[in-house]
Amino acid sequence: MDGLAGEPAYFSTWPTLHRGSCQRCHTQLTSVADGSDMIMVTIFSLTRSAELAPVGHSYREAAAPWMTITLAPDPRPGT
């Protein structure tokens, strides 16, 4: 087996938000909002995640007080 399990299995976590997970191990991989042209990818689902700098983080305002979240500058112009 090459480690790939095909297309993610999608499920709704909110009326307009759908998350994709690996069909084999159930790791969350993506989230897609209805009407959006953007697909959010979980950084830890990527093989070379240490080489990337996240530009967003869900619920960072609700993070534990000891958790520090540093984001890279948003690469999208005008946002």
Phi and psi restraints in degrees (range 20) as a CNS / XPLOR table:
assign (resid 1 and name C) (resid 2 and name N)
       (resid 2 and name CA) (resid 2 and name C) 1.0 -87.1 20.0 2
assign (resid 2 and name N) (resid 2 and name CA)
       (resid 2 and name C) (resid 3 and name N) 1.0 3.5 20.0 2
assign (resid 2 and name C) (resid 3 and name N)
       (resid 3 and name CA) (resid 3 and name C) 1.0 89.5 20.0 2
assign (resid 3 and name N) (resid 3 and name CA)
       (resid 3 and name C) (resid 4 and name N) 1.0 -10.5 20.0 2
assign (resid 3 and name C) (resid 4 and name N)
       (resid 4 and name CA) (resid 4 and name C) 1.0 -94.2 20.0 2
assign (resid 4 and name N) (resid 4 and name CA)
       (resid 4 and name C) (resid 5 and name N) 1.0 141.7 20.0 2
assign (resid 4 and name C) (resid 5 and name N)
       (resid 5 and name CA) (resid 5 and name C) 1.0 -116.9 20.0 2
assign (resid 5 and name N) (resid 5 and name CA)
       (resid 5 and name C) (resid 6 and name N) 1.0 14.9 20.0 2
assign (resid 5 and name C) (resid 6 and name N)
       (resid 6 and name CA) (resid 6 and name C) 1.0 87.5 20.0 2
assign (resid 6 and name N) (resid 6 and name CA)
       (resid 6 and name C) (resid 7 and name N) 1.0 -154.9 20.0 2
assign (resid 6 and name C) (resid 7 and name N)
       (resid 7 and name CA) (resid 7 and name C) 1.0 -68.4 20.0 2
assign (resid 7 and name N) (resid 7 and name CA)
       (resid 7 and name C) (resid 8 and name N) 1.0 147.2 20.0 2
assign (resid 7 and name C) (resid 8 and name N)
       (resid 8 and name CA) (resid 8 and name C) 1.0 -64.7 20.0 2
assign (resid 8 and name N) (resid 8 and name CA)
       (resid 8 and name C) (resid 9 and name N) 1.0 153.5 20.0 2
assign (resid 8 and name C) (resid 9 and name N)
       (resid 9 and name CA) (resid 9 and name C) 1.0 -90.6 20.0 2
assign (resid 9 and name N) (resid 9 and name CA)
       (resid 9 and name C) (resid 10 and name N) 1.0 126.3 20.0 2
assign (resid 9 and name C) (resid 10 and name N)
       (resid 10 and name CA) (resid 10 and name C) 1.0 -100.3 20.0 2
assign (resid 10 and name N) (resid 10 and name CA)
       (resid 10 and name C) (resid 11 and name N) 1.0 143.2 20.0 2
assign (resid 10 and name C) (resid 11 and name N)
       (resid 11 and name CA) (resid 11 and name C) 1.0 -142.9 20.0 2
assign (resid 11 and name N) (resid 11 and name CA)
       (resid 11 and name C) (resid 12 and name N) 1.0 151.7 20.0 2
assign (resid 11 and name C) (resid 12 and name N)
       (resid 12 and name CA) (resid 12 and name C) 1.0 -87.3 20.0 2
assign (resid 12 and name N) (resid 12 and name CA)
       (resid 12 and name C) (resid 13 and name N) 1.0 134.4 20.0 2
assign (resid 12 and name C) (resid 13 and name N)
       (resid 13 and name CA) (resid 13 and name C) 1.0 -114.9 20.0 2
assign (resid 13 and name N) (resid 13 and name CA)
       (resid 13 and name C) (resid 14 and name N) 1.0 -3.9 20.0 2
assign (resid 13 and name C) (resid 14 and name N)
       (resid 14 and name CA) (resid 14 and name C) 1.0 -159.9 20.0 2
assign (resid 14 and name N) (resid 14 and name CA)
       (resid 14 and name C) (resid 15 and name N) 1.0 159.4 20.0 2
assign (resid 14 and name C) (resid 15 and name N)
       (resid 15 and name CA) (resid 15 and name C) 1.0 -55.5 20.0 2
assign (resid 15 and name N) (resid 15 and name CA)
       (resid 15 and name C) (resid 16 and name N) 1.0 -27.9 20.0 2
assign (resid 15 and name C) (resid 16 and name N)
       (resid 16 and name CA) (resid 16 and name C) 1.0 -119.9 20.0 2
assign (resid 16 and name N) (resid 16 and name CA)
       (resid 16 and name C) (resid 17 and name N) 1.0 11.0 20.0 2
assign (resid 16 and name C) (resid 17 and name N)
       (resid 17 and name CA) (resid 17 and name C) 1.0 -124.5 20.0 2
assign (resid 17 and name N) (resid 17 and name CA)
       (resid 17 and name C) (resid 18 and name N) 1.0 133.6 20.0 2
assign (resid 17 and name C) (resid 18 and name N)
       (resid 18 and name CA) (resid 18 and name C) 1.0 -127.1 20.0 2
assign (resid 18 and name N) (resid 18 and name CA)
       (resid 18 and name C) (resid 19 and name N) 1.0 133.5 20.0 2
assign (resid 18 and name C) (resid 19 and name N)
       (resid 19 and name CA) (resid 19 and name C) 1.0 -110.4 20.0 2
assign (resid 19 and name N) (resid 19 and name CA)
       (resid 19 and name C) (resid 20 and name N) 1.0 142.1 20.0 2
assign (resid 19 and name C) (resid 20 and name N)
       (resid 20 and name CA) (resid 20 and name C) 1.0 -107.4 20.0 2
assign (resid 20 and name N) (resid 20 and name CA)
       (resid 20 and name C) (resid 21 and name N) 1.0 136.1 20.0 2
assign (resid 20 and name C) (resid 21 and name N)
       (resid 21 and name CA) (resid 21 and name C) 1.0 -133.2 20.0 2
assign (resid 21 and name N) (resid 21 and name CA)
       (resid 21 and name C) (resid 22 and name N) 1.0 157.2 20.0 2
assign (resid 21 and name C) (resid 22 and name N)
       (resid 22 and name CA) (resid 22 and name C) 1.0 -64.2 20.0 2
assign (resid 22 and name N) (resid 22 and name CA)
       (resid 22 and name C) (resid 23 and name N) 1.0 130.9 20.0 2
assign (resid 22 and name C) (resid 23 and name N)
       (resid 23 and name CA) (resid 23 and name C) 1.0 -70.3 20.0 2
assign (resid 23 and name N) (resid 23 and name CA)
       (resid 23 and name C) (resid 24 and name N) 1.0 -21.2 20.0 2
assign (resid 23 and name C) (resid 24 and name N)
       (resid 24 and name CA) (resid 24 and name C) 1.0 -87.9 20.0 2
assign (resid 24 and name N) (resid 24 and name CA)
       (resid 24 and name C) (resid 25 and name N) 1.0 -51.0 20.0 2
assign (resid 24 and name C) (resid 25 and name N)
       (resid 25 and name CA) (resid 25 and name C) 1.0 -110.6 20.0 2
assign (resid 25 and name N) (resid 25 and name CA)
       (resid 25 and name C) (resid 26 and name N) 1.0 -6.6 20.0 2
assign (resid 25 and name C) (resid 26 and name N)
       (resid 26 and name CA) (resid 26 and name C) 1.0 70.2 20.0 2
assign (resid 26 and name N) (resid 26 and name CA)
       (resid 26 and name C) (resid 27 and name N) 1.0 15.3 20.0 2
assign (resid 26 and name C) (resid 27 and name N)
       (resid 27 and name CA) (resid 27 and name C) 1.0 -65.9 20.0 2
assign (resid 27 and name N) (resid 27 and name CA)
       (resid 27 and name C) (resid 28 and name N) 1.0 133.3 20.0 2
assign (resid 27 and name C) (resid 28 and name N)
       (resid 28 and name CA) (resid 28 and name C) 1.0 -70.1 20.0 2
assign (resid 28 and name N) (resid 28 and name CA)
       (resid 28 and name C) (resid 29 and name N) 1.0 130.9 20.0 2
assign (resid 28 and name C) (resid 29 and name N)
       (resid 29 and name CA) (resid 29 and name C) 1.0 -113.7 20.0 2
assign (resid 29 and name N) (resid 29 and name CA)
       (resid 29 and name C) (resid 30 and name N) 1.0 -42.7 20.0 2
assign (resid 29 and name C) (resid 30 and name N)
       (resid 30 and name CA) (resid 30 and name C) 1.0 -141.5 20.0 2
assign (resid 30 and name N) (resid 30 and name CA)
       (resid 30 and name C) (resid 31 and name N) 1.0 164.4 20.0 2
assign (resid 30 and name C) (resid 31 and name N)
       (resid 31 and name CA) (resid 31 and name C) 1.0 -140.9 20.0 2
assign (resid 31 and name N) (resid 31 and name CA)
       (resid 31 and name C) (resid 32 and name N) 1.0 140.4 20.0 2
assign (resid 31 and name C) (resid 32 and name N)
       (resid 32 and name CA) (resid 32 and name C) 1.0 -134.6 20.0 2
assign (resid 32 and name N) (resid 32 and name CA)
       (resid 32 and name C) (resid 33 and name N) 1.0 127.1 20.0 2
assign (resid 32 and name C) (resid 33 and name N)
       (resid 33 and name CA) (resid 33 and name C) 1.0 -94.7 20.0 2
assign (resid 33 and name N) (resid 33 and name CA)
       (resid 33 and name C) (resid 34 and name N) 1.0 142.2 20.0 2
assign (resid 33 and name C) (resid 34 and name N)
       (resid 34 and name CA) (resid 34 and name C) 1.0 -54.8 20.0 2
assign (resid 34 and name N) (resid 34 and name CA)
       (resid 34 and name C) (resid 35 and name N) 1.0 135.5 20.0 2
assign (resid 34 and name C) (resid 35 and name N)
       (resid 35 and name CA) (resid 35 and name C) 1.0 78.8 20.0 2
assign (resid 35 and name N) (resid 35 and name CA)
       (resid 35 and name C) (resid 36 and name N) 1.0 -0.2 20.0 2
assign (resid 35 and name C) (resid 36 and name N)
       (resid 36 and name CA) (resid 36 and name C) 1.0 -93.0 20.0 2
assign (resid 36 and name N) (resid 36 and name CA)
       (resid 36 and name C) (resid 37 and name N) 1.0 146.5 20.0 2
assign (resid 36 and name C) (resid 37 and name N)
       (resid 37 and name CA) (resid 37 and name C) 1.0 -97.4 20.0 2
assign (resid 37 and name N) (resid 37 and name CA)
       (resid 37 and name C) (resid 38 and name N) 1.0 13.7 20.0 2
assign (resid 37 and name C) (resid 38 and name N)
       (resid 38 and name CA) (resid 38 and name C) 1.0 -118.0 20.0 2
assign (resid 38 and name N) (resid 38 and name CA)
       (resid 38 and name C) (resid 39 and name N) 1.0 140.4 20.0 2
assign (resid 38 and name C) (resid 39 and name N)
       (resid 39 and name CA) (resid 39 and name C) 1.0 -114.4 20.0 2
assign (resid 39 and name N) (resid 39 and name CA)
       (resid 39 and name C) (resid 40 and name N) 1.0 122.6 20.0 2
assign (resid 39 and name C) (resid 40 and name N)
       (resid 40 and name CA) (resid 40 and name C) 1.0 -84.9 20.0 2
assign (resid 40 and name N) (resid 40 and name CA)
       (resid 40 and name C) (resid 41 and name N) 1.0 133.3 20.0 2
assign (resid 40 and name C) (resid 41 and name N)
       (resid 41 and name CA) (resid 41 and name C) 1.0 -117.4 20.0 2
assign (resid 41 and name N) (resid 41 and name CA)
       (resid 41 and name C) (resid 42 and name N) 1.0 131.4 20.0 2
assign (resid 41 and name C) (resid 42 and name N)
       (resid 42 and name CA) (resid 42 and name C) 1.0 -71.3 20.0 2
assign (resid 42 and name N) (resid 42 and name CA)
       (resid 42 and name C) (resid 43 and name N) 1.0 127.9 20.0 2
assign (resid 42 and name C) (resid 43 and name N)
       (resid 43 and name CA) (resid 43 and name C) 1.0 -65.0 20.0 2
assign (resid 43 and name N) (resid 43 and name CA)
       (resid 43 and name C) (resid 44 and name N) 1.0 -34.4 20.0 2
assign (resid 43 and name C) (resid 44 and name N)
       (resid 44 and name CA) (resid 44 and name C) 1.0 -76.6 20.0 2
assign (resid 44 and name N) (resid 44 and name CA)
       (resid 44 and name C) (resid 45 and name N) 1.0 -5.3 20.0 2
assign (resid 44 and name C) (resid 45 and name N)
       (resid 45 and name CA) (resid 45 and name C) 1.0 -86.3 20.0 2
assign (resid 45 and name N) (resid 45 and name CA)
       (resid 45 and name C) (resid 46 and name N) 1.0 -4.2 20.0 2
assign (resid 45 and name C) (resid 46 and name N)
       (resid 46 and name CA) (resid 46 and name C) 1.0 -96.7 20.0 2
assign (resid 46 and name N) (resid 46 and name CA)
       (resid 46 and name C) (resid 47 and name N) 1.0 143.0 20.0 2
assign (resid 46 and name C) (resid 47 and name N)
       (resid 47 and name CA) (resid 47 and name C) 1.0 -62.3 20.0 2
assign (resid 47 and name N) (resid 47 and name CA)
       (resid 47 and name C) (resid 48 and name N) 1.0 -41.3 20.0 2
assign (resid 47 and name C) (resid 48 and name N)
       (resid 48 and name CA) (resid 48 and name C) 1.0 -109.9 20.0 2
assign (resid 48 and name N) (resid 48 and name CA)
       (resid 48 and name C) (resid 49 and name N) 1.0 47.0 20.0 2
assign (resid 48 and name C) (resid 49 and name N)
       (resid 49 and name CA) (resid 49 and name C) 1.0 -64.1 20.0 2
assign (resid 49 and name N) (resid 49 and name CA)
       (resid 49 and name C) (resid 50 and name N) 1.0 -27.4 20.0 2
assign (resid 49 and name C) (resid 50 and name N)
       (resid 50 and name CA) (resid 50 and name C) 1.0 -65.6 20.0 2
assign (resid 50 and name N) (resid 50 and name CA)
       (resid 50 and name C) (resid 51 and name N) 1.0 -18.4 20.0 2
assign (resid 50 and name C) (resid 51 and name N)
       (resid 51 and name CA) (resid 51 and name C) 1.0 -87.9 20.0 2
assign (resid 51 and name N) (resid 51 and name CA)
       (resid 51 and name C) (resid 52 and name N) 1.0 -2.7 20.0 2
assign (resid 51 and name C) (resid 52 and name N)
       (resid 52 and name CA) (resid 52 and name C) 1.0 -110.9 20.0 2
assign (resid 52 and name N) (resid 52 and name CA)
       (resid 52 and name C) (resid 53 and name N) 1.0 153.5 20.0 2
assign (resid 52 and name C) (resid 53 and name N)
       (resid 53 and name CA) (resid 53 and name C) 1.0 -117.8 20.0 2
assign (resid 53 and name N) (resid 53 and name CA)
       (resid 53 and name C) (resid 54 and name N) 1.0 121.1 20.0 2
assign (resid 53 and name C) (resid 54 and name N)
       (resid 54 and name CA) (resid 54 and name C) 1.0 -67.4 20.0 2
assign (resid 54 and name N) (resid 54 and name CA)
       (resid 54 and name C) (resid 55 and name N) 1.0 145.4 20.0 2
assign (resid 54 and name C) (resid 55 and name N)
       (resid 55 and name CA) (resid 55 and name C) 1.0 -108.7 20.0 2
assign (resid 55 and name N) (resid 55 and name CA)
       (resid 55 and name C) (resid 56 and name N) 1.0 -4.8 20.0 2
assign (resid 55 and name C) (resid 56 and name N)
       (resid 56 and name CA) (resid 56 and name C) 1.0 -151.7 20.0 2
assign (resid 56 and name N) (resid 56 and name CA)
       (resid 56 and name C) (resid 57 and name N) 1.0 157.8 20.0 2
assign (resid 56 and name C) (resid 57 and name N)
       (resid 57 and name CA) (resid 57 and name C) 1.0 -152.5 20.0 2
assign (resid 57 and name N) (resid 57 and name CA)
       (resid 57 and name C) (resid 58 and name N) 1.0 122.1 20.0 2
assign (resid 57 and name C) (resid 58 and name N)
       (resid 58 and name CA) (resid 58 and name C) 1.0 -69.2 20.0 2
assign (resid 58 and name N) (resid 58 and name CA)
       (resid 58 and name C) (resid 59 and name N) 1.0 137.2 20.0 2
assign (resid 58 and name C) (resid 59 and name N)
       (resid 59 and name CA) (resid 59 and name C) 1.0 61.0 20.0 2
assign (resid 59 and name N) (resid 59 and name CA)
       (resid 59 and name C) (resid 60 and name N) 1.0 28.4 20.0 2
assign (resid 59 and name C) (resid 60 and name N)
       (resid 60 and name CA) (resid 60 and name C) 1.0 -63.2 20.0 2
assign (resid 60 and name N) (resid 60 and name CA)
       (resid 60 and name C) (resid 61 and name N) 1.0 -25.8 20.0 2
assign (resid 60 and name C) (resid 61 and name N)
       (resid 61 and name CA) (resid 61 and name C) 1.0 -66.5 20.0 2
assign (resid 61 and name N) (resid 61 and name CA)
       (resid 61 and name C) (resid 62 and name N) 1.0 -23.0 20.0 2
assign (resid 61 and name C) (resid 62 and name N)
       (resid 62 and name CA) (resid 62 and name C) 1.0 -100.3 20.0 2
assign (resid 62 and name N) (resid 62 and name CA)
       (resid 62 and name C) (resid 63 and name N) 1.0 10.8 20.0 2
assign (resid 62 and name C) (resid 63 and name N)
       (resid 63 and name CA) (resid 63 and name C) 1.0 -66.9 20.0 2
assign (resid 63 and name N) (resid 63 and name CA)
       (resid 63 and name C) (resid 64 and name N) 1.0 155.7 20.0 2
assign (resid 63 and name C) (resid 64 and name N)
       (resid 64 and name CA) (resid 64 and name C) 1.0 -59.2 20.0 2
assign (resid 64 and name N) (resid 64 and name CA)
       (resid 64 and name C) (resid 65 and name N) 1.0 146.4 20.0 2
assign (resid 64 and name C) (resid 65 and name N)
       (resid 65 and name CA) (resid 65 and name C) 1.0 -58.9 20.0 2
assign (resid 65 and name N) (resid 65 and name CA)
       (resid 65 and name C) (resid 66 and name N) 1.0 -25.7 20.0 2
assign (resid 65 and name C) (resid 66 and name N)
       (resid 66 and name CA) (resid 66 and name C) 1.0 -84.6 20.0 2
assign (resid 66 and name N) (resid 66 and name CA)
       (resid 66 and name C) (resid 67 and name N) 1.0 -6.8 20.0 2
assign (resid 66 and name C) (resid 67 and name N)
       (resid 67 and name CA) (resid 67 and name C) 1.0 -89.7 20.0 2
assign (resid 67 and name N) (resid 67 and name CA)
       (resid 67 and name C) (resid 68 and name N) 1.0 122.8 20.0 2
assign (resid 67 and name C) (resid 68 and name N)
       (resid 68 and name CA) (resid 68 and name C) 1.0 -105.0 20.0 2
assign (resid 68 and name N) (resid 68 and name CA)
       (resid 68 and name C) (resid 69 and name N) 1.0 126.4 20.0 2
assign (resid 68 and name C) (resid 69 and name N)
       (resid 69 and name CA) (resid 69 and name C) 1.0 -118.7 20.0 2
assign (resid 69 and name N) (resid 69 and name CA)
       (resid 69 and name C) (resid 70 and name N) 1.0 114.7 20.0 2
assign (resid 69 and name C) (resid 70 and name N)
       (resid 70 and name CA) (resid 70 and name C) 1.0 -110.6 20.0 2
assign (resid 70 and name N) (resid 70 and name CA)
       (resid 70 and name C) (resid 71 and name N) 1.0 126.9 20.0 2
assign (resid 70 and name C) (resid 71 and name N)
       (resid 71 and name CA) (resid 71 and name C) 1.0 -109.1 20.0 2
assign (resid 71 and name N) (resid 71 and name CA)
       (resid 71 and name C) (resid 72 and name N) 1.0 148.0 20.0 2
assign (resid 71 and name C) (resid 72 and name N)
       (resid 72 and name CA) (resid 72 and name C) 1.0 -74.5 20.0 2
assign (resid 72 and name N) (resid 72 and name CA)
       (resid 72 and name C) (resid 73 and name N) 1.0 160.7 20.0 2
assign (resid 72 and name C) (resid 73 and name N)
       (resid 73 and name CA) (resid 73 and name C) 1.0 -59.4 20.0 2
assign (resid 73 and name N) (resid 73 and name CA)
       (resid 73 and name C) (resid 74 and name N) 1.0 142.6 20.0 2
assign (resid 73 and name C) (resid 74 and name N)
       (resid 74 and name CA) (resid 74 and name C) 1.0 -66.0 20.0 2
assign (resid 74 and name N) (resid 74 and name CA)
       (resid 74 and name C) (resid 75 and name N) 1.0 123.6 20.0 2
assign (resid 74 and name C) (resid 75 and name N)
       (resid 75 and name CA) (resid 75 and name C) 1.0 -76.8 20.0 2
assign (resid 75 and name N) (resid 75 and name CA)
       (resid 75 and name C) (resid 76 and name N) 1.0 -9.7 20.0 2
assign (resid 75 and name C) (resid 76 and name N)
       (resid 76 and name CA) (resid 76 and name C) 1.0 -83.6 20.0 2
assign (resid 76 and name N) (resid 76 and name CA)
       (resid 76 and name C) (resid 77 and name N) 1.0 122.6 20.0 2
assign (resid 76 and name C) (resid 77 and name N)
       (resid 77 and name CA) (resid 77 and name C) 1.0 -64.0 20.0 2
assign (resid 77 and name N) (resid 77 and name CA)
       (resid 77 and name C) (resid 78 and name N) 1.0 142.7 20.0 2
assign (resid 77 and name C) (resid 78 and name N)
       (resid 78 and name CA) (resid 78 and name C) 1.0 79.1 20.0 2
assign (resid 78 and name N) (resid 78 and name CA)
       (resid 78 and name C) (resid 79 and name N) 1.0 11.3 20.0 2
